[in-house]
Amino acid sequence: MLKNLLSPTRIGTLELRNRIAVAPMGVEIAEADGKVREPVIAYYEERARGGAGLIITENTSACYPRGANSAHELGVSSDDFLPGLKALTERVHAHGAPIAIQLAHHGKVGRLDTQQNRPLLMPSTPRKGLRIDGPLDLSLEEMGLMAAAAGKGRPTVHEATVEDLQALVQDFAAAAERAQRAGFDAVEIHGAHGYIFSEFLSPAWNFREDEYGGALENRARLLCEVIAGCKAATGGDFPVWCRIDAVEFGEEDGIRPADAQLTAELAVEAGADAIHVSAYAHPLGAGFTLAPIVHAESGFAELAAGIKARVSVPVIAVGRISPEAADTLIERGAADLVAFGRPTLADPAMPIKLAEGRQASIRPCVYCYTCVAQAFFDRSVRCAVNPVTANEAELSSRLREKTSTPKRVLIAGGGPAGLEAARVAATRGHRVTLYEKASQLGGTLRFAALVYEPNERLLDWLQHEVRELGVEIVLGRTLGTADVAEQAPDVVMVATGARREKPPIEGIDLPHVLDGDSLRALMTGETSTGPAPDLGIFDRVIIGAGRLLGILRSPGRLRTLSHRYMPIGKRVVIVGGDLVGAELAEFLAERGRSVTLVEEGELFAAQMAHPRRWRVLHDLREAGVELINRACVDRITRHGVELTLSPEGEKPESREISAESVIVTLGLEPDLDLSTRLKSDAVRVVSIGDCTGVGYIEGAIHEGFKAALALDDPES
Ligand SMILES: Cc1cc2nc3c(=O)[nH]c(=O)nc-3n(C[C@H](O)[C@H](O)[C@H](O)COP(=O)(O)O)c2cc1C
């Protein structure tokens, strides 16, 4: 399996044990001086231990602090950075992984330049500013954080002179030579993502009339000079390559695939030993999810294939590529290596697990964009499904070691918080029994898996892990005081989820109104989680048959089936535009329903990381879903929903929206009922997940993880 992806290869003189590269990711774990210290080393060491064939570092500033995006970006602009960088390469090499340094200058995105009152270095004065078409879809808090990250300075531009460009080439060459001395195995020049070299390459940003502007040969000159400079400074055999944009989406006169193919050829002529193919789009709004942090699976694969057809050196493909798709790409000669970004934040051991045929053990990325959202706020990376990411120095060894004080742990609730707590506790060597009142594990994650496919992989993984680790699972039963008395656990964890309080809306009890519980019961046939809704005879027969055949137990099959049949009317109003409401709206719109999403507040899907929100809201609008914010539901009638709208600065107005089905996602409340009932002097009870306040998947996983690690704390 995956023999192409797992086969060894080489880039120039560099031998690689497999064709899996850890993509460059600005994780911003460093302190505000750009120096490598233990947390940074531990982050990369974890990825090296995970078996990658090649690690490419985050963008590292060749001219730090000049041209850096953040003070937390790594620097390699003087020998002061050497000790940390040396320690990094040594620790990575100890696990058999070569490491390339990605050298960058951020040009127009050099946030640190603005913060420190330096002008942004650019090919030309831009003819337009960064704009966002349509609504911003950001919260006030997010806008505040972005403004704070940008700093107090006002961005100004300095059009690079030829002397500036010569100095830049020198800086990169010196940085490459320094990286070589620090023990790096290769250099990747960041020629993509709207940073300085990409700006020179793009006719949308480069209006120069000298030898660095105009024809592509001129626009590529700077990149080629830098490649040649780095090659010369490192002695010729040392591998140097570049990452480029195969396309610049959303810019009429931006980079086109044919330009990128020619750039790749010119780069190879200048000495590049490989070409890494990414892409770029306007970074504010849904464009950000077109590129570089692509939403579409294998979104740039054909672009990589186009470049591969034109060059003789290895091509590295990237962009939401699954290992299976990566294997096929390599097999059909469309790429030589594949870089994995987000998947290696979710599971740095992905390569080793693939090599060992343990696919089911790979913690999947759910493509929620939590990781990359942090960069907008100048914060360290964070992974929704892997709490260890960016905390390796403190946490990864704890997960590898068994506890010296094994405990007996009972967990009530098999949703994401309970499952993660069970997984981590069992990994540490605690004895765990998990009780779930429904007939299947998953809790709210099961429903989330139905509407958003990557969540199903997370659910499968959690179930697989707890079973592999020998967690005892009791289904169809609520943990009671008698169980606690009988089993005498050291700790009880309650992870039973939130309670649903029907909001006091007139008409909420009408038969065509569904809340989260009844919707779940309707879609999954699971009645232990909520009241079965009123259904016609046809619906009952279909659901009964589905349950009998086991179809309703699989979110994937249910997702497929629901394209053909769903006992939900053609016109649907969803009351509650939170994360759940927005995902549900997308699910229903994809199944031909005409959907209106009604939100009381200003912002839809406020709980989503903003890049994912940008994508989802963009797709909803494209699909014709009507999004109504600042709307209060006055009553639900047999024919629809009556609202009062309060548009900003205008008089409130009434509106009626007709609907055959109304879904109310509101009313989730913390529920400490079971915790209170189980609490006694004899046992410690810890509440985690949504029963303490709704935190969605990220909150549940992080709380479950933390609670399980805390089992070793003295008070547990
Ligand atoms: C948190 C984060 C930080 C990133 N930082 C960089 C970077 O420093 N340099 C770079 O070239 N690409 C960066 N990228 C883009 C990735 O290298 C990669 O191209 C992108 O995530 C698509 O690959 P994936 O779908 O496997 O995540 C970053 C991506 C993420 C998620």
The ligand as an SDF file (V2000), in Angstrom:
LIG
                    3D

 31 33  0  0  0  0  0  0  0  0999 V2000
   -0.5060   27.1770   10.1650 C   0  0  0  0  0  0  0  0  0  0  0  0
    0.0540   27.2600    8.7700 C   0  0  0  0  0  0  0  0  0  0  0  0
    1.1800   28.0310    8.5180 C   0  0  0  0  0  0  0  0  0  0  0  0
    1.7360   28.0860    7.2340 C   0  0  0  0  0  0  0  0  0  0  0  0
    2.9020   28.7630    7.0290 N   0  0  0  0  0  0  0  0  0  0  0  0
    3.5470   28.6470    5.8460 C   0  0  0  0  0  0  0  0  0  0  0  0
    4.8790   29.1190    5.6950 C   0  0  0  0  0  0  0  0  0  0  0  0
    5.5120   29.5750    6.6440 O   0  0  0  0  0  0  0  0  0  0  0  0
    5.4360   29.0130    4.4640 N   0  0  0  0  0  0  0  0  0  0  0  0
    4.7910   28.4630    3.3980 C   0  0  0  0  0  0  0  0  0  0  0  0
    5.3340   28.3980    2.3000 O   0  0  0  0  0  0  0  0  0  0  0  0
    3.5330   27.9620    3.5450 N   0  0  0  0  0  0  0  0  0  0  0  0
    2.9140   28.0140    4.7390 C   0  0  0  0  0  0  0  0  0  0  0  0
    1.6890   27.4140    4.9080 N   0  0  0  0  0  0  0  0  0  0  0  0
    1.0810   26.6870    3.7810 C   0  0  0  0  0  0  0  0  0  0  0  0
    1.4420   25.2000    3.8350 C   0  0  0  0  0  0  0  0  0  0  0  0
    2.8080   24.9980    3.6150 O   0  0  0  0  0  0  0  0  0  0  0  0
    0.6460   24.3940    2.8060 C   0  0  0  0  0  0  0  0  0  0  0  0
    1.0200   24.8300    1.5420 O   0  0  0  0  0  0  0  0  0  0  0  0
   -0.8600   24.5430    2.9570 C   0  0  0  0  0  0  0  0  0  0  0  0
   -1.2360   24.4150    4.3040 O   0  0  0  0  0  0  0  0  0  0  0  0
   -1.6100   23.5110    2.1350 C   0  0  0  0  0  0  0  0  0  0  0  0
   -1.2370   22.2130    2.5090 O   0  0  0  0  0  0  0  0  0  0  0  0
   -2.1580   21.2670    3.4680 P   0  0  0  0  0  0  0  0  0  0  0  0
   -3.4990   21.2070    2.8270 O   0  0  0  0  0  0  0  0  0  0  0  0
   -1.4500   19.9510    3.4830 O   0  0  0  0  0  0  0  0  0  0  0  0
   -2.2180   21.9340    4.7940 O   0  0  0  0  0  0  0  0  0  0  0  0
    1.1120   27.3810    6.1770 C   0  0  0  0  0  0  0  0  0  0  0  0
   -0.0190   26.6280    6.4370 C   0  0  0  0  0  0  0  0  0  0  0  0
   -0.5460   26.5430    7.7080 C   0  0  0  0  0  0  0  0  0  0  0  0
   -1.7380   25.6700    7.9500 C   0  0  0  0  0  0  0  0  0  0  0  0
  1  2  1  0
  2  3  1  0
  2 30  2  0
  3  4  2  0
  4  5  1  0
  4 28  1  0
  5  6  2  0
  6  7  1  0
  6 13  1  0
  7  8  2  0
  7  9  1  0
  9 10  1  0
 10 11  2  0
 10 12  1  0
 12 13  2  0
 13 14  1  0
 14 15  1  0
 14 28  1  0
 15 16  1  0
 16 17  1  0
 16 18  1  0
 18 19  1  0
 18 20  1  0
 20 21  1  0
 20 22  1  0
 22 23  1  0
 23 24  1  0
 24 25  2  0
 24 26  1  0
 24 27  1  0
 28 29  2  0
 29 30  1  0
 30 31  1  0
M  END
$$$$
